[in-house]
Structures are given as C-alpha cells and as structure tokens.
C-alpha cells in the first residue's frame, strides 16, 4: 500500500474571500473541476457548505461522496471521501492566504493511500491533472 500526495500551490490576483467562496460552494467547485457536483447534505453551520456538508461528485452510481471536515471562512477547507472508493485515508486540504502584494495564495494538498496496488498512481495523476486544469479557471470563475 502506497501513500500519495498531490500539492498544488498557486497565486491569483483575486480577493481572498472571492477565491474562498468559489472553492467553498460545492456547485461552483464542480464548475471549477469541470465535473458535476451536487450538495446532498447541508451543514449545520451558518454556511450550508460548511462542516458536515456532503457533496456528490459524478453521476448516478458512478460518484464519490465527500464530506467537509473542517471549514474556516476565507482560510481553510478540509474534506474526506466518505463513500466507497478505490482509495483510503483520503484528505483534501485547501488553504487560502494573502500574499504581501495583496494577491491570494491557494495551497491545495491531497493525500491518500491506494487499496489495490498501482491504482493510486493512476488516480493521483488524473486528480492532479484535473485540479491543475481547473485551478487555472479561478480568475475567470471567482
């Protein structure tokens, strides 16, 4: 069983609250990734996308459910896969901070282990490509 880590670090000339809002809203996050995403359970927090909210990514039976485990407005979102999946011990962490020149830095890390040998490499590269492609849309979508 291997551990995989994806780390993406990007800076945008967009206010931090707007970048955070884009990643926090499950539907808009789906637009960013170019995948159908639907919030299927609301958070009990003020923001329905906060801690305990669940989003489904994908269509019909071919989908993953992710649950938000940590949510600090404008600074941090953490989530984990909570449905059956080919990977385990998954954690997605997205940090948002201001840079000295007033831009927004997004540090996005995902860690997970594979269950079936070698599948992790495929999952990791597909995930990383999807997120890297999507993250380039931030200035347009935020």
Residue pairs with C-beta under 8 A, 6 or more apart in sequence:
1 113
1 114
1 115
1 117
2 113
2 114
2 117
2 120
3 89
3 111
3 112
3 113
4 110
4 111
4 112
4 113
4 114
4 120
4 121
4 123
4 124
5 109
5 110
5 111
6 108
6 109
6 110
6 111
6 124
6 127
6 128
6 131
7 107
7 108
7 109
8 106
8 107
8 108
8 109
8 128
8 131
8 132
8 135
9 105
9 106
9 107
9 108
10 105
10 106
10 108
10 135
10 138
11 99
11 103
11 104
11 105
11 106
12 19
12 103
12 104
12 106
12 138
12 139
12 142
13 103
13 104
13 139
14 103
14 104
14 138
14 139
14 142
15 104
16 74
16 96
16 97
16 98
16 104
17 74
18 142
19 96
19 104
19 106
19 138
19 142
20 73
20 74
20 75
20 77
20 96
21 28
21 142
22 28
22 29
22 32
22 138
22 141
22 142
23 29
23 32
23 77
23 94
23 96
23 106
24 47
24 49
24 71
24 73
24 77
25 49
26 37
26 38
26 39
26 49
26 53
26 55
27 37
27 38
27 39
28 141
29 37
29 55
30 36
30 37
30 38
30 55
30 57
31 137
31 141
32 134
32 135
32 137
32 138
32 141
33 57
33 130
33 131
33 134
34 130
34 133
34 134
35 57
35 58
35 130
36 57
36 58
36 59
37 55
37 56
37 57
38 55
38 56
39 48
39 49
39 53
39 54
39 55
40 54
40 55
40 56
40 65
41 52
41 53
41 54
42 48
42 53
43 49
43 50
43 51
43 52
43 53
43 68
43 71
44 50
44 51
44 52
45 51
45 52
45 71
47 71
47 73
49 68
49 71
50 68
50 71
51 68
51 69
51 70
51 71
52 67
52 68
53 67
53 68
54 65
54 66
54 67
54 68
54 82
55 65
55 66
55 68
56 63
56 64
56 65
57 63
57 64
57 65
57 66
58 64
63 83
64 81
64 83
64 85
65 81
65 82
65 83
66 79
66 80
66 81
66 82
66 92
67 79
67 80
67 82
68 77
68 78
68 79
69 78
69 79
69 80
70 76
70 77
70 78
71 77
71 78
74 96
75 95
75 96
75 97
76 93
76 94
76 95
76 96
77 92
77 93
77 94
78 91
78 92
78 93
78 94
79 91
79 92
80 90
80 91
80 92
81 87
81 90
81 112
86 114
86 115
86 116
86 119
86 123
87 112
87 113
87 114
87 115
87 119
87 120
87 123
88 112
88 113
88 114
88 115
89 111
89 112
89 113
90 110
90 111
90 112
91 110
91 111
91 112
92 108
92 109
92 110
93 107
93 108
93 109
93 110
94 106
94 107
94 108
95 105
95 106
95 107
95 108
96 104
96 105
96 106
97 104
97 105
97 107
98 104
98 105
99 105
106 135
106 138
108 131
108 135
110 127
110 131
112 120
112 123
112 124
113 120
114 120
114 121
114 123
